[in-house]
């Protein structure tokens, strides 16, 4: 099988996997945004800064330009990180499954 067909099978498997777990992904994304708003509200940040902080923290990039100060907002930031790790792991697992299925299809 050529690389074009392999890519096509991978993308089809990826989209199928994402469609199946979309409810879980949307809950995790919603939690990240909601917790980010909570941290931003308690810290006095703008909406833009709150969402930015939530996704930078959730994706474990953590630039450090925005940092929560109180114990409560730090705990919320930890929850954002846990949701982000779960989100990343879920997407990675779907991609691995799609790649495995595409290469198995290639061999078969």
C-alpha contacts under 8 A as a table, 3 or more apart, distances in Angstrom:
res1	aa1	res2	aa2	distance
1	X	5	X	6.37
1	X	6	X	6.79
1	X	106	X	5.75
2	X	5	X	5.57
2	X	6	X	6.39
3	X	6	X	4.92
3	X	7	X	6.07
4	X	7	X	5.18
4	X	8	X	6.20
5	X	8	X	4.92
5	X	9	X	6.15
6	X	9	X	5.18
6	X	10	X	6.11
6	X	102	X	5.99
6	X	103	X	7.05
6	X	106	X	6.91
7	X	10	X	4.99
7	X	11	X	6.06
7	X	102	X	7.89
8	X	11	X	5.26
8	X	12	X	6.11
9	X	12	X	5.09
9	X	13	X	6.10
9	X	98	X	7.84
9	X	101	X	7.96
9	X	102	X	5.20
10	X	13	X	5.13
10	X	14	X	6.03
10	X	98	X	5.30
10	X	99	X	5.43
10	X	101	X	7.47
10	X	102	X	5.20
11	X	14	X	4.94
11	X	15	X	6.05
11	X	98	X	7.48
12	X	15	X	5.26
12	X	16	X	6.13
12	X	98	X	7.86
13	X	16	X	5.06
13	X	17	X	6.09
13	X	97	X	7.75
13	X	98	X	4.58
13	X	99	X	7.67
13	X	101	X	7.28
13	X	102	X	7.39
14	X	17	X	5.14
14	X	18	X	6.11
14	X	94	X	6.27
14	X	95	X	5.79
14	X	97	X	7.93
14	X	98	X	5.22
15	X	18	X	5.05
15	X	19	X	6.04
16	X	19	X	5.10
16	X	20	X	6.34
17	X	20	X	5.15
17	X	21	X	6.40
17	X	94	X	5.73
17	X	98	X	7.50
18	X	21	X	5.30
18	X	22	X	5.55
18	X	91	X	7.69
18	X	94	X	7.07
19	X	22	X	5.18
20	X	23	X	7.69
21	X	24	X	5.41
21	X	25	X	6.24
22	X	25	X	4.91
22	X	26	X	5.89
23	X	26	X	5.19
23	X	27	X	6.24
24	X	27	X	5.17
24	X	28	X	6.26
25	X	28	X	5.13
25	X	29	X	6.12
25	X	87	X	6.47
25	X	90	X	7.99
26	X	29	X	5.03
26	X	30	X	5.94
27	X	30	X	4.99
27	X	31	X	6.05
28	X	31	X	5.06
28	X	32	X	6.20
28	X	83	X	5.89
28	X	84	X	7.54
28	X	86	X	7.87
28	X	87	X	6.43
29	X	32	X	5.12
29	X	33	X	6.29
29	X	83	X	7.95
29	X	87	X	7.74
30	X	33	X	5.19
30	X	34	X	5.98
31	X	34	X	5.04
31	X	35	X	5.85
31	X	80	X	7.55
31	X	83	X	7.31
32	X	35	X	5.30
32	X	36	X	5.98
32	X	54	X	5.98
32	X	55	X	7.17
32	X	58	X	6.92
32	X	80	X	5.39
32	X	83	X	6.52
32	X	84	X	7.21
33	X	36	X	4.96
33	X	37	X	6.15
33	X	51	X	6.12
33	X	54	X	6.29
33	X	55	X	7.83
34	X	37	X	5.07
34	X	38	X	6.22
35	X	38	X	4.89
35	X	39	X	6.18
35	X	54	X	7.27
35	X	76	X	6.30
35	X	77	X	7.58
35	X	79	X	7.77
35	X	80	X	6.46
36	X	39	X	5.13
36	X	40	X	6.02
36	X	50	X	5.15
36	X	51	X	5.71
36	X	53	X	6.64
36	X	54	X	4.59
36	X	76	X	7.97
36	X	77	X	7.69
36	X	80	X	7.34
37	X	40	X	4.96
37	X	41	X	5.92
37	X	47	X	6.86
37	X	50	X	5.44
37	X	51	X	6.77
38	X	41	X	5.16
38	X	42	X	6.23
38	X	73	X	7.86
38	X	76	X	7.87
39	X	42	X	5.25
39	X	43	X	5.96
39	X	50	X	6.91
39	X	68	X	7.26
39	X	73	X	5.26
39	X	76	X	6.68
39	X	77	X	7.35
40	X	43	X	5.04
40	X	44	X	5.69
40	X	45	X	4.63
40	X	46	X	6.65
40	X	47	X	7.01
40	X	49	X	7.18
40	X	50	X	4.67
41	X	44	X	5.21
41	X	45	X	6.24
41	X	46	X	7.85
41	X	50	X	7.93
42	X	45	X	7.88
42	X	73	X	7.11
43	X	68	X	6.72
43	X	69	X	7.46
43	X	73	X	7.61
45	X	49	X	5.88
45	X	50	X	6.14
46	X	49	X	5.15
46	X	50	X	6.12
47	X	50	X	5.02
47	X	51	X	6.26
48	X	51	X	5.39
48	X	52	X	6.07
49	X	52	X	4.99
49	X	53	X	5.94
49	X	66	X	7.99
50	X	53	X	5.15
50	X	54	X	6.13
51	X	54	X	5.01
51	X	55	X	6.32
52	X	55	X	5.50
52	X	56	X	6.01
53	X	56	X	5.18
53	X	57	X	5.85
53	X	66	X	6.56
54	X	57	X	5.27
54	X	58	X	5.74
54	X	77	X	7.66
54	X	80	X	6.50
55	X	58	X	4.76
55	X	59	X	5.78
55	X	84	X	7.77
56	X	59	X	5.47
56	X	60	X	6.28
56	X	61	X	5.28
56	X	62	X	5.40
56	X	63	X	7.14
57	X	60	X	4.93
57	X	61	X	5.99
57	X	62	X	5.04
57	X	77	X	7.18
57	X	80	X	6.67
57	X	81	X	5.80
57	X	84	X	7.61
58	X	61	X	7.64
58	X	80	X	5.26
58	X	81	X	4.44
58	X	82	X	7.25
58	X	83	X	6.58
58	X	84	X	3.95
58	X	85	X	6.82
59	X	62	X	7.87
59	X	81	X	7.16
59	X	84	X	5.35
59	X	85	X	6.88
59	X	88	X	7.37
60	X	81	X	6.55
60	X	84	X	7.26
60	X	85	X	7.58
63	X	66	X	7.68
64	X	67	X	5.98
68	X	73	X	5.60
68	X	74	X	5.61
68	X	77	X	7.56
69	X	73	X	6.84
69	X	74	X	6.86
70	X	73	X	5.44
70	X	74	X	6.23
71	X	74	X	5.10
71	X	75	X	6.24
72	X	75	X	5.15
72	X	76	X	6.29
73	X	76	X	4.89
73	X	77	X	6.07
74	X	77	X	4.90
74	X	78	X	6.31
75	X	78	X	5.06
75	X	79	X	6.42
76	X	79	X	5.00
76	X	80	X	6.25
77	X	80	X	4.92
77	X	81	X	6.28
78	X	81	X	4.99
78	X	82	X	6.30
79	X	82	X	5.05
79	X	83	X	6.21
80	X	83	X	5.18
80	X	84	X	6.09
81	X	84	X	4.97
81	X	85	X	6.14
82	X	85	X	5.17
82	X	86	X	6.23
83	X	86	X	5.12
83	X	87	X	6.08
84	X	87	X	4.99
84	X	88	X	6.09
85	X	88	X	5.12
85	X	89	X	5.99
86	X	89	X	5.09
86	X	90	X	6.03
87	X	90	X	5.21
87	X	91	X	6.31
88	X	91	X	5.28
88	X	92	X	6.08
89	X	92	X	5.05
89	X	93	X	6.00
90	X	93	X	5.11
90	X	94	X	6.26
91	X	94	X	5.15
91	X	95	X	6.21
92	X	95	X	5.04
92	X	96	X	6.15
93	X	96	X	5.13
93	X	97	X	6.13
94	X	97	X	5.10
94	X	98	X	6.09
95	X	98	X	5.06
95	X	99	X	6.08
96	X	99	X	5.07
96	X	100	X	6.00
97	X	100	X	5.08
97	X	101	X	6.06
98	X	101	X	5.11
98	X	102	X	6.05
99	X	102	X	5.03
99	X	103	X	6.12
100	X	103	X	5.25
100	X	104	X	5.99
101	X	104	X	5.06
101	X	105	X	6.01
102	X	105	X	5.06
102	X	106	X	6.18
103	X	106	X	4.76
103	X	107	X	6.33
104	X	107	X	5.18
104	X	108	X	6.14
105	X	108	X	5.11
